[in-house]
């Protein structure tokens, strides 16, 4: 399969462009659109992480009441679990950005076929086409049920 190198200077306004199935798959505009979408998503996650750290630092007060302390610790554990999921998501976003740079973004890792604009718009970190993802989930279910 042939992939084109992407210029890193491509920029796009997310509010003025919507990728379409009618245009050439992963053309310069689509690559710039998905790059901008991924970078914005990553920046939102990092901003939320900073806010969480600030909140946890403020919340570190010792609660004299055991119920308040238990509630606070539960909230803290939930926040930290959510941040850990977000950390893993950032690594997937970084991998997707790298695939854009490599010219492999938007193509299924299993089949090499285009993933599809609608799927990528809904899940920009997708690495498998819908069909390949369904096969993967069926295999996973079979092994999990045994």
N, C-alpha and C positions, 0 to 999 in steps of 0.2 A: 504494500500500500504506500502511496506517495503522500508525504506531508510537507507543507510549506513552512518555511521559517517565518516567524512573526516579528515585525518591528516593534520594539518595546516602547516606541514613542507614540503608538496609536492610542488615541483618547476618544471617548464618546460620552455624550450626555445621556444618562439613563432615562431622562424624562422625554427625550425627543425621538428615541429609536426603539423599535420593537422588532426583534428578529422574526423572520418569516420562513416558512417551509418553501416558499416560492423562489428564494434566492439561493445562490451557490452555498453549499454547506460549509461552514466555518470560514467564510470570507473574512476580510479584514474588519468589517463592521461588526460581525458577530463575535469575533475574537476580542475586539476592544470592548464590546458590550459585556461579555462574560467576565473579562478581566476586571472591568469597573465594578461589576456586581459582586464578584468575589472579594475584591479589596474593600469595598464598602461593608460587606458582611463581616470580614475580619476586623475592620476598625470598630464596628459596633460591639463585637464580642470583647475586644481588648478594653474598650471604654467601660463596658459593664463589669469586667473583671476588676478594673481600677476602682469603680464605685463599690464593688463588693468588699475589696480590701479595706477601703476607707470605712465602710459600714462596720466591718468586723473589728477594726481597730477601735472605733467609738464604742462598740457594744461589749468590749472586753471588761466592763465594770463587773465587780463581784456582786452578785445578788444575794442579799441576806436570806430571802425566802427560798426554800428548797424547790418548790414548784416553779418559781420564776427562773431559778438557775437551770432546772431540768428543761424547761421550755426553751430557754436561750441556747442551751447546748444542742438541743434537737434542731433548732433553726440553723445554728452554725454548721452542724453536720450536713444538713440538706443543702445549704449554700455551697459548702466545699465539694460535695458530690456533683452539684450542677456545674461548678467551675471546672472540675476534672473532666466532665463531658465536653465542656466548651474547649478545654485545652486539646482534647483529642480532635475536636472539630477543626480547630485552627490548623492542626497538622494536615488534615484532609484538604482544607482550603489551600494551604501552601503547596501541597502535591498537585492540586488542580491548576494552580498558577504556573507551576513548573511544566505541567503538560501543555499549557498554552504556549509557553516559551519554546518547548520542544516540538510543537506542531502536532502533538498527538491528542490534544484535548478534543472531546466530543466524539471520540471513536471508542467502541467497546473494546475492553481489554481482552475479552475471550475471542470475539469474532472479527474484530477490526472494522465492523460495519458502523455507520453513523448511529449515535445514540438517539438522536432526535431533538429538535429544538424545544418542543414542549416539555419533554422530560428534563432537559438541561435547565430550562427556565425555572421549573419547579424544584429541581434538585441539582444545583450547579456543580456539586462535587461528585455526581454520578460517574462511575467508571464502567458500568455495564448497561447494555441495552435492556429494555423491559423484558424481552424474551430470555436473555441470558440471566438476568436477575431472578426471574421466575424459576428457571432451571436450578439456579444456585439455592434458592429458598426451598425448592422441593427436595433437593439432595440433603440439605441441612435438616429438614423435617424428618426424612427417612432415617438419617443417622441418629437424630435426637430421640426418635421413638424406639430405637432398638435397645 
